[in-house]
Amino acid sequence: MSDKQEMIKQMLEMQKRFIELEQAGEFSAEEYYDSDGDSELAKFKRTYDELATKVVDLAHEEKGSRR
């Protein structure tokens, strides 16, 4: 499996976990919107964002296009 596919797989697993936490009421609205904090959710969102950026960059590289 390519790096890009591994990252996408990880992102899908993260989305599934996020939905589970959200539906269980595991975080507040304040925590949801606090991307700069040290909460588990904030770290989760930053990690997801980093992966998404890498996937987009790899896709552009594959196609020879720019962001």
CHARMM-style PDB file with segment names, atoms N, HN, CA, C and O in Angstrom:
ATOM      1  N   MET     1       0.851  -1.178   0.000  1.00  0.00      PROA
ATOM      2  CA  MET     1       0.000   0.000   0.000  1.00  0.00      PROA
ATOM      3  C   MET     1       0.895   1.240   0.000  1.00  0.00      PROA
ATOM      4  O   MET     1       1.884   1.294   0.731  1.00  0.00      PROA
ATOM      5  N   SER     2       0.554   2.218  -0.807  1.00  0.00      PROA
ATOM      6  HN  SER     2      -0.249   2.174  -1.401  1.00  0.00      PROA
ATOM      7  CA  SER     2       1.359   3.441  -0.895  1.00  0.00      PROA
ATOM      8  C   SER     2       1.200   4.294   0.366  1.00  0.00      PROA
ATOM      9  O   SER     2       0.275   4.106   1.156  1.00  0.00      PROA
ATOM     10  N   ASP     3       2.126   5.227   0.527  1.00  0.00      PROA
ATOM     11  HN  ASP     3       2.878   5.380  -0.114  1.00  0.00      PROA
ATOM     12  CA  ASP     3       2.047   6.148   1.669  1.00  0.00      PROA
ATOM     13  C   ASP     3       0.725   6.901   1.666  1.00  0.00      PROA
ATOM     14  O   ASP     3       0.088   7.067   2.706  1.00  0.00      PROA
ATOM     15  N   LYS     4       0.323   7.353   0.486  1.00  0.00      PROA
ATOM     16  HN  LYS     4       0.840   7.218  -0.359  1.00  0.00      PROA
ATOM     17  CA  LYS     4      -0.927   8.110   0.381  1.00  0.00      PROA
ATOM     18  C   LYS     4      -2.111   7.241   0.810  1.00  0.00      PROA
ATOM     19  O   LYS     4      -2.985   7.703   1.542  1.00  0.00      PROA
ATOM     20  N   GLN     5      -2.140   6.008   0.364  1.00  0.00      PROA
ATOM     21  HN  GLN     5      -1.430   5.633  -0.231  1.00  0.00      PROA
ATOM     22  CA  GLN     5      -3.230   5.105   0.735  1.00  0.00      PROA
ATOM     23  C   GLN     5      -3.224   4.832   2.235  1.00  0.00      PROA
ATOM     24  O   GLN     5      -4.285   4.754   2.854  1.00  0.00      PROA
ATOM     25  N   GLU     6      -2.042   4.686   2.823  1.00  0.00      PROA
ATOM     26  HN  GLU     6      -1.179   4.749   2.320  1.00  0.00      PROA
ATOM     27  CA  GLU     6      -1.940   4.476   4.272  1.00  0.00      PROA
ATOM     28  C   GLU     6      -2.484   5.686   5.032  1.00  0.00      PROA
ATOM     29  O   GLU     6      -3.194   5.534   6.026  1.00  0.00      PROA
ATOM     30  N   MET     7      -2.148   6.881   4.562  1.00  0.00      PROA
ATOM     31  HN  MET     7      -1.570   7.004   3.755  1.00  0.00      PROA
ATOM     32  CA  MET     7      -2.635   8.098   5.212  1.00  0.00      PROA
ATOM     33  C   MET     7      -4.151   8.205   5.096  1.00  0.00      PROA
ATOM     34  O   MET     7      -4.827   8.576   6.056  1.00  0.00      PROA
ATOM     35  N   ILE     8      -4.679   7.883   3.932  1.00  0.00      PROA
ATOM     36  HN  ILE     8      -4.130   7.581   3.152  1.00  0.00      PROA
ATOM     37  CA  ILE     8      -6.128   7.931   3.737  1.00  0.00      PROA
ATOM     38  C   ILE     8      -6.804   6.912   4.647  1.00  0.00      PROA
ATOM     39  O   ILE     8      -7.837   7.209   5.248  1.00  0.00      PROA
ATOM     40  N   LYS     9      -6.238   5.726   4.753  1.00  0.00      PROA
ATOM     41  HN  LYS     9      -5.399   5.485   4.265  1.00  0.00      PROA
ATOM     42  CA  LYS     9      -6.784   4.703   5.647  1.00  0.00      PROA
ATOM     43  C   LYS     9      -6.791   5.203   7.089  1.00  0.00      PROA
ATOM     44  O   LYS     9      -7.778   5.028   7.803  1.00  0.00      PROA
ATOM     45  N   GLN    10      -5.701   5.818   7.513  1.00  0.00      PROA
ATOM     46  HN  GLN    10      -4.899   5.960   6.933  1.00  0.00      PROA
ATOM     47  CA  GLN    10      -5.613   6.366   8.863  1.00  0.00      PROA
ATOM     48  C   GLN    10      -6.657   7.459   9.072  1.00  0.00      PROA
ATOM     49  O   GLN    10      -7.292   7.523  10.125  1.00  0.00      PROA
ATOM     50  N   MET    11      -6.836   8.322   8.067  1.00  0.00      PROA
ATOM     51  HN  MET    11      -6.321   8.270   7.211  1.00  0.00      PROA
ATOM     52  CA  MET    11      -7.830   9.398   8.167  1.00  0.00      PROA
ATOM     53  C   MET    11      -9.244   8.826   8.303  1.00  0.00      PROA
ATOM     54  O   MET    11     -10.048   9.341   9.080  1.00  0.00      PROA
ATOM     55  N   LEU    12      -9.548   7.775   7.557  1.00  0.00      PROA
ATOM     56  HN  LEU    12      -8.896   7.357   6.925  1.00  0.00      PROA
ATOM     57  CA  LEU    12     -10.878   7.165   7.643  1.00  0.00      PROA
ATOM     58  C   LEU    12     -11.106   6.552   9.025  1.00  0.00      PROA
ATOM     59  O   LEU    12     -12.201   6.647   9.579  1.00  0.00      PROA
ATOM     60  N   GLU    13     -10.074   5.929   9.574  1.00  0.00      PROA
ATOM     61  HN  GLU    13      -9.184   5.851   9.124  1.00  0.00      PROA
ATOM     62  CA  GLU    13     -10.174   5.374  10.922  1.00  0.00      PROA
ATOM     63  C   GLU    13     -10.371   6.496  11.944  1.00  0.00      PROA
ATOM     64  O   GLU    13     -11.145   6.353  12.891  1.00  0.00      PROA
ATOM     65  N   MET    14      -9.673   7.600  11.746  1.00  0.00      PROA
ATOM     66  HN  MET    14      -9.045   7.716  10.977  1.00  0.00      PROA
ATOM     67  CA  MET    14      -9.822   8.749  12.642  1.00  0.00      PROA
ATOM     68  C   MET    14     -11.223   9.328  12.549  1.00  0.00      PROA
ATOM     69  O   MET    14     -11.808   9.696  13.568  1.00  0.00      PROA
ATOM     70  N   GLN    15     -11.770   9.415  11.341  1.00  0.00      PROA
ATOM     71  HN  GLN    15     -11.295   9.116  10.513  1.00  0.00      PROA
ATOM     72  CA  GLN    15     -13.137   9.923  11.171  1.00  0.00      PROA
ATOM     73  C   GLN    15     -14.131   9.042  11.912  1.00  0.00      PROA
ATOM     74  O   GLN    15     -15.035   9.540  12.584  1.00  0.00      PROA
ATOM     75  N   LYS    16     -13.959   7.733  11.787  1.00  0.00      PROA
ATOM     76  HN  LYS    16     -13.225   7.329  11.241  1.00  0.00      PROA
ATOM     77  CA  LYS    16     -14.851   6.796  12.469  1.00  0.00      PROA
ATOM     78  C   LYS    16     -14.778   7.004  13.975  1.00  0.00      PROA
ATOM     79  O   LYS    16     -15.812   7.046  14.642  1.00  0.00      PROA
ATOM     80  N   ARG    17     -13.582   7.132  14.518  1.00  0.00      PROA
ATOM     81  HN  ARG    17     -12.742   7.098  13.977  1.00  0.00      PROA
ATOM     82  CA  ARG    17     -13.402   7.334  15.957  1.00  0.00      PROA
ATOM     83  C   ARG    17     -14.007   8.671  16.395  1.00  0.00      PROA
ATOM     84  O   ARG    17     -14.647   8.750  17.443  1.00  0.00      PROA
ATOM     85  N   PHE    18     -13.806   9.708  15.602  1.00  0.00      PROA
ATOM     86  HN  PHE    18     -13.286   9.643  14.750  1.00  0.00      PROA
ATOM     87  CA  PHE    18     -14.366  11.020  15.911  1.00  0.00      PROA
ATOM     88  C   PHE    18     -15.896  10.950  16.001  1.00  0.00      PROA
ATOM     89  O   PHE    18     -16.495  11.499  16.926  1.00  0.00      PROA
ATOM     90  N   ILE    19     -16.504  10.285  15.054  1.00  0.00      PROA
ATOM     91  HN  ILE    19     -16.017   9.839  14.303  1.00  0.00      PROA
ATOM     92  CA  ILE    19     -17.960  10.156  15.050  1.00  0.00      PROA
ATOM     93  C   ILE    19     -18.432   9.416  16.295  1.00  0.00      PROA
ATOM     94  O   ILE    19     -19.430   9.795  16.908  1.00  0.00      PROA
ATOM     95  N   GLU    20     -17.714   8.365  16.663  1.00  0.00      PROA
ATOM     96  HN  GLU    20     -16.903   8.057  16.165  1.00  0.00      PROA
ATOM     97  CA  GLU    20     -18.067   7.621  17.876  1.00  0.00      PROA
ATOM     98  C   GLU    20     -18.004   8.524  19.105  1.00  0.00      PROA
ATOM     99  O   GLU    20     -18.915   8.511  19.932  1.00  0.00      PROA
ATOM    100  N   LEU    21     -16.936   9.303  19.228  1.00  0.00      PROA
ATOM    101  HN  LEU    21     -16.196   9.313  18.556  1.00  0.00      PROA
ATOM    102  CA  LEU    21     -16.780  10.204  20.366  1.00  0.00      PROA
ATOM    103  C   LEU    21     -17.861  11.279  20.369  1.00  0.00      PROA
ATOM    104  O   LEU    21     -18.429  11.607  21.411  1.00  0.00      PROA
ATOM    105  N   GLU    22     -18.133  11.819  19.187  1.00  0.00      PROA
ATOM    106  HN  GLU    22     -17.672  11.553  18.341  1.00  0.00      PROA
ATOM    107  CA  GLU    22     -19.143  12.873  19.067  1.00  0.00      PROA
ATOM    108  C   GLU    22     -20.521  12.356  19.482  1.00  0.00      PROA
ATOM    109  O   GLU    22     -21.236  13.014  20.238  1.00  0.00      PROA
ATOM    110  N   GLN    23     -20.881  11.192  18.990  1.00  0.00      PROA
ATOM    111  HN  GLN    23     -20.300  10.658  18.375  1.00  0.00      PROA
ATOM    112  CA  GLN    23     -22.194  10.641  19.302  1.00  0.00      PROA
ATOM    113  C   GLN    23     -22.324  10.241  20.772  1.00  0.00      PROA
ATOM    114  O   GLN    23     -23.426  10.227  21.321  1.00  0.00      PROA
ATOM    115  N   ALA    24     -21.203   9.919  21.404  1.00  0.00      PROA
ATOM    116  HN  ALA    24     -20.308   9.931  20.959  1.00  0.00      PROA
ATOM    117  CA  ALA    24     -21.217   9.549  22.819  1.00  0.00      PROA
ATOM    118  C   ALA    24     -21.175  10.780  23.724  1.00  0.00      PROA
ATOM    119  O   ALA    24     -21.256  10.656  24.946  1.00  0.00      PROA
ATOM    120  N   GLY    25     -21.048  11.968  23.126  1.00  0.00      PROA
ATOM    121  HN  GLY    25     -20.982  12.069  22.133  1.00  0.00      PROA
ATOM    122  CA  GLY    25     -21.002  13.209  23.901  1.00  0.00      PROA
ATOM    123  C   GLY    25     -19.718  13.356  24.700  1.00  0.00      PROA
ATOM    124  O   GLY    25     -19.726  13.878  25.815  1.00  0.00      PROA
ATOM    125  N   GLU    26     -18.617  12.894  24.128  1.00  0.00      PROA
ATOM    126  HN  GLU    26     -18.609  12.470  23.222  1.00  0.00      PROA
ATOM    127  CA  GLU    26     -17.335  12.877  24.831  1.00  0.00      PROA
ATOM    128  C   GLU    26     -16.614  14.229  24.869  1.00  0.00      PROA
ATOM    129  O   GLU    26     -15.587  14.354  25.536  1.00  0.00      PROA
ATOM    130  N   PHE    27     -17.128  15.228  24.174  1.00  0.00      PROA
ATOM    131  HN  PHE    27     -17.962  15.126  23.632  1.00  0.00      PROA
ATOM    132  CA  PHE    27     -16.480  16.537  24.206  1.00  0.00      PROA
ATOM    133  C   PHE    27     -17.526  17.637  24.092  1.00  0.00      PROA
ATOM    134  O   PHE    27     -18.622  17.435  23.569  1.00  0.00      PROA
ATOM    135  N   SER    28     -17.156  18.795  24.594  1.00  0.00      PROA
ATOM    136  HN  SER    28     -16.265  18.959  25.019  1.00  0.00      PROA
ATOM    137  CA  SER    28     -18.060  19.942  24.591  1.00  0.00      PROA
ATOM    138  C   SER    28     -17.880  20.759  23.310  1.00  0.00      PROA
ATOM    139  O   SER    28     -16.940  20.539  22.545  1.00  0.00      PROA
ATOM    140  N   ALA    29     -18.784  21.694  23.093  1.00  0.00      PROA
ATOM    141  HN  ALA    29     -19.547  21.873  23.714  1.00  0.00      PROA
ATOM    142  CA  ALA    29     -18.674  22.582  21.934  1.00  0.00      PROA
ATOM    143  C   ALA    29     -17.393  23.398  22.020  1.00  0.00      PROA
ATOM    144  O   ALA    29     -16.746  23.649  21.004  1.00  0.00      PROA
ATOM    145  N   GLU    30     -17.022  23.816  23.233  1.00  0.00      PROA
ATOM    146  HN  GLU    30     -17.547  23.612  24.059  1.00  0.00      PROA
ATOM    147  CA  GLU    30     -15.785  24.587  23.414  1.00  0.00      PROA
ATOM    148  C   GLU    30     -14.568  23.764  22.993  1.00  0.00      PROA
ATOM    149  O   GLU    30     -13.671  24.265  22.315  1.00  0.00      PROA
ATOM    150  N   GLU    31     -14.549  22.500  23.403  1.00  0.00      PROA
ATOM    151  HN  GLU    31     -15.277  22.093  23.954  1.00  0.00      PROA
ATOM    152  CA  GLU    31     -13.433  21.624  23.028  1.00  0.00      PROA
ATOM    153  C   GLU    31     -13.396  21.405  21.520  1.00  0.00      PROA
ATOM    154  O   GLU    31     -12.325  21.343  20.917  1.00  0.00      PROA
ATOM    155  N   TYR    32     -14.571  21.290  20.923  1.00  0.00      PROA
ATOM    156  HN  TYR    32     -15.441  21.340  21.413  1.00  0.00      PROA
ATOM    157  CA  TYR    32     -14.648  21.055  19.482  1.00  0.00      PROA
ATOM    158  C   TYR    32     -13.993  22.188  18.698  1.00  0.00      PROA
ATOM    159  O   TYR    32     -13.286  21.944  17.720  1.00  0.00      PROA
ATOM    160  N   TYR    33     -14.228  23.423  19.129  1.00  0.00      PROA
ATOM    161  HN  TYR    33     -14.802  23.621  19.923  1.00  0.00      PROA
ATOM    162  CA  TYR    33     -13.713  24.574  18.391  1.00  0.00      PROA
ATOM    163  C   TYR    33     -12.331  25.019  18.841  1.00  0.00      PROA
ATOM    164  O   TYR    33     -11.768  25.932  18.237  1.00  0.00      PROA
ATOM    165  N   ASP    34     -11.767  24.416  19.872  1.00  0.00      PROA
ATOM    166  HN  ASP    34     -12.225  23.674  20.362  1.00  0.00      PROA
ATOM    167  CA  ASP    34     -10.444  24.785  20.375  1.00  0.00      PROA
ATOM    168  C   ASP    34      -9.377  23.927  19.712  1.00  0.00      PROA
ATOM    169  O   ASP    34      -9.019  22.871  20.233  1.00  0.00      PROA
ATOM    170  N   SER    35      -8.871  24.369  18.579  1.00  0.00      PROA
ATOM    171  HN  SER    35      -9.162  25.227  18.157  1.00  0.00      PROA
ATOM    172  CA  SER    35      -7.852  23.609  17.855  1.00  0.00      PROA
ATOM    173  C   SER    35      -6.443  23.883  18.360  1.00  0.00      PROA
ATOM    174  O   SER    35      -5.505  23.167  18.007  1.00  0.00      PROA
ATOM    175  N   ASP    36      -6.289  24.907  19.177  1.00  0.00      PROA
ATOM    176  HN  ASP    36      -7.051  25.489  19.464  1.00  0.00      PROA
ATOM    177  CA  ASP    36      -4.960  25.277  19.653  1.00  0.00      PROA
ATOM    178  C   ASP    36      -4.647  24.697  21.028  1.00  0.00      PROA
ATOM    179  O   ASP    36      -3.509  24.788  21.488  1.00  0.00      PROA
ATOM    180  N   GLY    37      -5.626  24.110  21.683  1.00  0.00      PROA
ATOM    181  HN  GLY    37      -6.550  24.037  21.309  1.00  0.00      PROA
ATOM    182  CA  GLY    37      -5.442  23.622  23.040  1.00  0.00      PROA
ATOM    183  C   GLY    37      -4.650  22.330  23.111  1.00  0.00      PROA
ATOM    184  O   GLY    37      -4.156  21.818  22.106  1.00  0.00      PROA
ATOM    185  N   ASP    38      -4.546  21.821  24.325  1.00  0.00      PROA
ATOM    186  HN  ASP    38      -4.948  22.236  25.141  1.00  0.00      PROA
ATOM    187  CA  ASP    38      -3.809  20.584  24.570  1.00  0.00      PROA
ATOM    188  C   ASP    38      -4.735  19.392  24.790  1.00  0.00      PROA
ATOM    189  O   ASP    38      -4.281  18.314  25.173  1.00  0.00      PROA
ATOM    190  N   SER    39      -6.016  19.580  24.553  1.00  0.00      PROA
ATOM    191  HN  SER    39      -6.385  20.455  24.242  1.00  0.00      PROA
ATOM    192  CA  SER    39      -6.951  18.478  24.755  1.00  0.00      PROA
ATOM    193  C   SER    39      -6.700  17.387  23.718  1.00  0.00      PROA
ATOM    194  O   SER    39      -6.085  17.622  22.678  1.00  0.00      PROA
ATOM    195  N   GLU    40      -7.183  16.212  24.023  1.00  0.00      PROA
ATOM    196  HN  GLU    40      -7.683  16.021  24.868  1.00  0.00      PROA
ATOM    197  CA  GLU    40      -7.043  15.093  23.092  1.00  0.00      PROA
ATOM    198  C   GLU    40      -7.699  15.418  21.756  1.00  0.00      PROA
ATOM    199  O   GLU    40      -7.175  15.081  20.695  1.00  0.00      PROA
ATOM    200  N   LEU    41      -8.847  16.075  21.823  1.00  0.00      PROA
ATOM    201  HN  LEU    41      -9.273  16.349  22.685  1.00  0.00      PROA
ATOM    202  CA  LEU    41      -9.562  16.438  20.600  1.00  0.00      PROA
ATOM    203  C   LEU    41      -8.772  17.437  19.760  1.00  0.00      PROA
ATOM    204  O   LEU    41      -8.710  17.301  18.538  1.00  0.00      PROA
ATOM    205  N   ALA    42      -8.171  18.432  20.396  1.00  0.00      PROA
ATOM    206  HN  ALA    42      -8.221  18.542  21.388  1.00  0.00      PROA
ATOM    207  CA  ALA    42      -7.376  19.430  19.662  1.00  0.00      PROA
ATOM    208  C   ALA    42      -6.188  18.761  18.974  1.00  0.00      PROA
ATOM    209  O   ALA    42      -5.887  19.061  17.819  1.00  0.00      PROA
ATOM    210  N   LYS    43      -5.527  17.872  19.673  1.00  0.00      PROA
ATOM    211  HN  LYS    43      -5.772  17.628  20.611  1.00  0.00      PROA
ATOM    212  CA  LYS    43      -4.385  17.140  19.084  1.00  0.00      PROA
ATOM    213  C   LYS    43      -4.867  16.268  17.934  1.00  0.00      PROA
ATOM    214  O   LYS    43      -4.212  16.179  16.896  1.00  0.00      PROA
ATOM    215  N   PHE    44      -6.003  15.631  18.121  1.00  0.00      PROA
ATOM    216  HN  PHE    44      -6.535  15.704  18.965  1.00  0.00      PROA
ATOM    217  CA  PHE    44      -6.614  14.790  17.097  1.00  0.00      PROA
ATOM    218  C   PHE    44      -6.869  15.598  15.828  1.00  0.00      PROA
ATOM    219  O   PHE    44      -6.531  15.164  14.726  1.00  0.00      PROA
ATOM    220  N   LYS    45      -7.468  16.776  15.994  1.00  0.00      PROA
ATOM    221  HN  LYS    45      -7.742  17.129  16.889  1.00  0.00      PROA
ATOM    222  CA  LYS    45      -7.787  17.628  14.839  1.00  0.00      PROA
ATOM    223  C   LYS    45      -6.530  18.104  14.122  1.00  0.00      PROA
ATOM    224  O   LYS    45      -6.500  18.162  12.892  1.00  0.00      PROA
ATOM    225  N   ARG    46      -5.493  18.445  14.883  1.00  0.00      PROA
ATOM    226  HN  ARG    46      -5.517  18.398  15.882  1.00  0.00      PROA
ATOM    227  CA  ARG    46      -4.236  18.879  14.254  1.00  0.00      PROA
ATOM    228  C   ARG    46      -3.595  17.731  13.477  1.00  0.00      PROA
ATOM    229  O   ARG    46      -3.101  17.931  12.367  1.00  0.00      PROA
ATOM    230  N   THR    47      -3.601  16.535  14.054  1.00  0.00      PROA
ATOM    231  HN  THR    47      -4.002  16.372  14.956  1.00  0.00      PROA
ATOM    232  CA  THR    47      -3.037  15.375  13.363  1.00  0.00      PROA
ATOM    233  C   THR    47      -3.801  15.100  12.075  1.00  0.00      PROA
ATOM    234  O   THR    47      -3.198  14.841  11.034  1.00  0.00      PROA
ATOM    235  N   TYR    48      -5.122  15.155  12.147  1.00  0.00      PROA
ATOM    236  HN  TYR    48      -5.612  15.365  12.993  1.00  0.00      PROA
ATOM    237  CA  TYR    48      -5.946  14.914  10.968  1.00  0.00      PROA
ATOM    238  C   TYR    48      -5.647  15.960   9.891  1.00  0.00      PROA
ATOM    239  O   TYR    48      -5.523  15.627   8.712  1.00  0.00      PROA
ATOM    240  N   ASP    49      -5.534  17.208  10.298  1.00  0.00      PROA
ATOM    241  HN  ASP    49      -5.635  17.478  11.255  1.00  0.00      PROA
ATOM    242  CA  ASP    49      -5.243  18.285   9.360  1.00  0.00      PROA
ATOM    243  C   ASP    49      -3.885  18.081   8.685  1.00  0.00      PROA
ATOM    244  O   ASP    49      -3.749  18.306   7.483  1.00  0.00      PROA
ATOM    245  N   GLU    50      -2.893  17.661   9.450  1.00  0.00      PROA
ATOM    246  HN  GLU    50      -3.004  17.479  10.427  1.00  0.00      PROA
ATOM    247  CA  GLU    50      -1.563  17.402   8.882  1.00  0.00      PROA
ATOM    248  C   GLU    50      -1.629  16.281   7.852  1.00  0.00      PROA
ATOM    249  O   GLU    50      -1.040  16.391   6.777  1.00  0.00      PROA
ATOM    250  N   LEU    51      -2.338  15.209   8.173  1.00  0.00      PROA
ATOM    251  HN  LEU    51      -2.816  15.120   9.047  1.00  0.00      PROA
ATOM    252  CA  LEU    51      -2.483  14.101   7.231  1.00  0.00      PROA
ATOM    253  C   LEU    51      -3.198  14.554   5.962  1.00  0.00      PROA
ATOM    254  O   LEU    51      -2.775  14.222   4.855  1.00  0.00      PROA
ATOM    255  N   ALA    52      -4.275  15.306   6.122  1.00  0.00      PROA
ATOM    256  HN  ALA    52      -4.619  15.576   7.022  1.00  0.00      PROA
ATOM    257  CA  ALA    52      -5.035  15.780   4.964  1.00  0.00      PROA
ATOM    258  C   ALA    52      -4.167  16.647   4.060  1.00  0.00      PROA
ATOM    259  O   ALA    52      -4.235  16.535   2.836  1.00  0.00      PROA
ATOM    260  N   THR    53      -3.361  17.501   4.656  1.00  0.00      PROA
ATOM    261  HN  THR    53      -3.306  17.592   5.650  1.00  0.00      PROA
ATOM    262  CA  THR    53      -2.469  18.364   3.869  1.00  0.00      PROA
ATOM    263  C   THR    53      -1.449  17.524   3.104  1.00  0.00      PROA
ATOM    264  O   THR    53      -1.171  17.797   1.936  1.00  0.00      PROA
ATOM    265  N   LYS    54      -0.898  16.515   3.749  1.00  0.00      PROA
ATOM    266  HN  LYS    54      -1.124  16.292   4.698  1.00  0.00      PROA
ATOM    267  CA  LYS    54       0.077  15.639   3.083  1.00  0.00      PROA
ATOM    268  C   LYS    54      -0.571  14.891   1.916  1.00  0.00      PROA
ATOM    269  O   LYS    54       0.032  14.751   0.852  1.00  0.00      PROA
ATOM    270  N   VAL    55      -1.797  14.413   2.118  1.00  0.00      PROA
ATOM    271  HN  VAL    55      -2.287  14.526   2.983  1.00  0.00      PROA
ATOM    272  CA  VAL    55      -2.495  13.690   1.050  1.00  0.00      PROA
ATOM    273  C   VAL    55      -2.740  14.619  -0.139  1.00  0.00      PROA
ATOM    274  O   VAL    55      -2.542  14.216  -1.285  1.00  0.00      PROA
ATOM    275  N   VAL    56      -3.163  15.837   0.116  1.00  0.00      PROA
ATOM    276  HN  VAL    56      -3.324  16.164   1.047  1.00  0.00      PROA
ATOM    277  CA  VAL    56      -3.392  16.796  -0.966  1.00  0.00      PROA
ATOM    278  C   VAL    56      -2.079  17.089  -1.695  1.00  0.00      PROA
ATOM    279  O   VAL    56      -2.045  17.129  -2.925  1.00  0.00      PROA
ATOM    280  N   ASP    57      -1.011  17.292  -0.944  1.00  0.00      PROA
ATOM    281  HN  ASP    57      -1.038  17.260   0.055  1.00  0.00      PROA
ATOM    282  CA  ASP    57       0.290  17.561  -1.561  1.00  0.00      PROA
ATOM    283  C   ASP    57       0.753  16.389  -2.429  1.00  0.00      PROA
ATOM    284  O   ASP    57       1.269  16.594  -3.528  1.00  0.00      PROA
ATOM    285  N   LEU    58       0.570  15.163  -1.937  1.00  0.00      PROA
ATOM    286  HN  LEU    58       0.151  14.996  -1.044  1.00  0.00      PROA
ATOM    287  CA  LEU    58       0.942  13.987  -2.727  1.00  0.00      PROA
ATOM    288  C   LEU    58       0.108  13.875  -3.990  1.00  0.00      PROA
ATOM    289  O   LEU    58       0.628  13.523  -5.049  1.00  0.00      PROA
ATOM    290  N   ALA    59      -1.171  14.169  -3.889  1.00  0.00      PROA
ATOM    291  HN  ALA    59      -1.593  14.456  -3.028  1.00  0.00      PROA
ATOM    292  CA  ALA    59      -2.044  14.108  -5.062  1.00  0.00      PROA
ATOM    293  C   ALA    59      -1.607  15.128  -6.112  1.00  0.00      PROA
ATOM    294  O   ALA    59      -1.586  14.825  -7.305  1.00  0.00      PROA
ATOM    295  N   HSD    60      -1.259  16.327  -5.670  1.00  0.00      PROA
ATOM    296  HN  HSD    60      -1.276  16.573  -4.701  1.00  0.00      PROA
ATOM    297  CA  HSD    60      -0.772  17.346  -6.612  1.00  0.00      PROA
ATOM    298  C   HSD    60       0.547  16.908  -7.250  1.00  0.00      PROA
ATOM    299  O   HSD    60       0.762  17.096  -8.448  1.00  0.00      PROA
ATOM    300  N   GLU    61       1.415  16.328  -6.443  1.00  0.00      PROA
ATOM    301  HN  GLU    61       1.240  16.175  -5.470  1.00  0.00      PROA
ATOM    302  CA  GLU    61       2.698  15.850  -6.954  1.00  0.00      PROA
ATOM    303  C   GLU    61       2.495  14.770  -8.019  1.00  0.00      PROA
ATOM    304  O   GLU    61       3.167  14.772  -9.050  1.00  0.00      PROA
ATOM    305  N   GLU    62       1.572  13.857  -7.764  1.00  0.00      PROA
ATOM    306  HN  GLU    62       1.026  13.855  -6.927  1.00  0.00      PROA
ATOM    307  CA  GLU    62       1.277  12.782  -8.722  1.00  0.00      PROA
ATOM    308  C   GLU    62       0.772  13.337 -10.046  1.00  0.00      PROA
ATOM    309  O   GLU    62       1.109  12.815 -11.108  1.00  0.00      PROA
ATOM    310  N   LYS    63      -0.028  14.385  -9.989  1.00  0.00      PROA
ATOM    311  HN  LYS    63      -0.302  14.810  -9.126  1.00  0.00      PROA
ATOM    312  CA  LYS    63      -0.617  14.959 -11.194  1.00  0.00      PROA
ATOM    313  C   LYS    63       0.216  16.063 -11.818  1.00  0.00      PROA
ATOM    314  O   LYS    63      -0.086  16.542 -12.912  1.00  0.00      PROA
ATOM    315  N   GLY    64       1.270  16.464 -11.113  1.00  0.00      PROA
ATOM    316  HN  GLY    64       1.515  16.076 -10.225  1.00  0.00      PROA
ATOM    317  CA  GLY    64       2.125  17.530 -11.642  1.00  0.00      PROA
ATOM    318  C   GLY    64       1.477  18.896 -11.564  1.00  0.00      PROA
ATOM    319  O   GLY    64       1.818  19.794 -12.335  1.00  0.00      PROA
ATOM    320  N   SER    65       0.556  19.059 -10.648  1.00  0.00      PROA
ATOM    321  HN  SER    65       0.279  18.330 -10.022  1.00  0.00      PROA
ATOM    322  CA  SER    65      -0.108  20.347 -10.498  1.00  0.00      PROA
ATOM    323  C   SER    65       0.369  21.030  -9.211  1.00  0.00      PROA
ATOM    324  O   SER    65       1.152  20.469  -8.444  1.00  0.00      PROA
ATOM    325  N   ARG    66      -0.116  22.236  -9.000  1.00  0.00      PROA
ATOM    326  HN  ARG    66      -0.753  22.692  -9.623  1.00  0.00      PROA
ATOM    327  CA  ARG    66       0.263  23.009  -7.809  1.00  0.00      PROA
ATOM    328  C   ARG    66      -0.975  23.332  -7.013  1.00  0.00      PROA
ATOM    329  O   ARG    66      -2.096  23.337  -7.521  1.00  0.00      PROA
ATOM    330  N   ARG    67      -0.737  23.599  -5.761  1.00  0.00      PROA
ATOM    331  HN  ARG    67       0.174  23.595  -5.348  1.00  0.00      PROA
ATOM    332  CA  ARG    67      -1.810  24.033  -4.861  1.00  0.00      PROA
ATOM    333  C   ARG    67      -2.101  25.477  -5.085  1.00  0.00      PROA
ATOM    334  OT1 ARG    67      -2.975  26.040  -4.427  1.00  0.00      PROA
TER     335      ARG     67
END
